[in-house]
Amino acid sequence: MLEGRATGEALVSRKAFTFAHGVEPSTGVVTDLRSDLRGENVREKVLFFPFGKGSTTGAAWFLETVRLGNGPAAVLTQTAEPMIVTGAILGEMLYGRKIPVMTDFPPTMAEILRTGDPVTVETKTREVTVSREGSWST
């Protein structure tokens, strides 16, 4: 987990996710043919996926996406994804861009959080607040 606070629109995947060859860094658009988010943009989104897949170069792809200003606002996942955590740490160290990463969500998170939901993430208190139709809930 990387501490921080972020707000953004949710982008929810029900499948394994990778930045390596799966996100175009220059645009933030998901290009992975097998992703249920293909064609969506991760830029400034609160990105949720169950677990990562793919290459050890995922951290470099994530970092390049951050460098070009197209990284997510936060990452939420069921299991820790070392490449995402590494990319987020380096993004803060090299470019001053803090991207909170929170893990250990239950599989039902993909049922609760929907793409397009306005979301606030606070890792220190492990709170994810979803706003729908003007009402706030956790």
N, C-alpha and C positions, 0 to 999 in steps of 0.2 A: 504494500500500500504506500502511495505517495500522498502526503497530506496536502490539503488545499481546499479551496471553495471555488465552485464554478456554476454558471448558469448557462442554459442553452436548450435547444430543442432536442428531444430524444431521437436517436436513430438506433433501432432495435433489430438485431439479427438473431435468428434462432439456430444458426449454423456456426461452425468453427470459422474463424476470421483470421486473415493475414494481411499485413501491409505489403509484404514482399511480393511483388508482381500482382498485387491485389488492389492497390490504391495508386493512382497516378499522382505523384508528389506535386507536380506543377499545377494541378487543379483541385486535388482532394477528392476526385471522383473515384468510386469503387469500380474497378475494371475486371475483377475476378469473375470469370464466366460461371463458376459454381456458387457464387455468393447470392443470397437472397436480397442483398443490398445493391446489386449491380445497377449502376447508373445513378445511385444516390451520392451525395457529397458529405464527407465527414467534417468539413471545415466548420469549426465552432459548435459542433454537435456534441451532445452527451451520448457517447457511443457505448452501447451494451452488446456484448456477445458472450456466449456461454464459455468458450475456451478458444485459445489460439491454435493455429496450424501453420505448418510450413517451415520455412528456412530460418537459419541463424542470421541471415541478412535482414530479417524483419526489423531489427532495431535501427539499422541504417536507413531503410525505407521510411520508417516512422520519423526518424530524425530529419531526413530531407523534406518530408511533408511539413514538419514543424518549421524548418528553416525558411521555407517558401511561404509561410503564413497560412498554410492550409490544413493544419492539424486540428484534432478535436478539442473541445473545451475540457472534456473529462472522459475517462474510460472506466466503465463498470463491467465486471466480468465474474463468472462463477468461480473460476480457478485462476491463480496467478499465472500470468503470461510473461516469462522472463524477458522476451524481446521487447514487449511493450513497455515494461517497467524500465528496462535499460534505455530505450529511446526517450522516455519521458524524463529520466534523470539527466541524460545528456542534453536534452532540449532546454532544461533549466540552466544547466551549467554553461552551455555554449551560447545560448541565444536569449537567456533570461525569460523564457516562456514556461510558466508553471502549469503543468497539466496533471490535475489530481487523478490518481488511479486507485480504485477501490475494488476489492475482491471478496470472495466467499459469499456470493449471493446464491440463494436457492434457485433451482431450475424454474420455479414458478415466477421468477422476476420477469421473464419474457411475456408472461400473461398479464402482469400488473402494469408494466411500463409499455407504452405504445409509441411507435414512431409518430413524431409530431407533437407529443406532449411537452409542454414547457416544464423544465426540470431544474432544480437547484440541488447541488451535491455539496455536502460538508463532511469531509472525511474525518475530521477530528472527533465529531460526535457520531459518525457513521449514519448520517441522515441523508436520505434521498427524498426530496419533496417534489411531488407531482401536482401541477395545477391544471385542473380540467374545468372548463365552464365557470371560471371565476372562483372556484373553491380550492382550498389547499388541503392536502392530506399527505400522510407518510406511508 
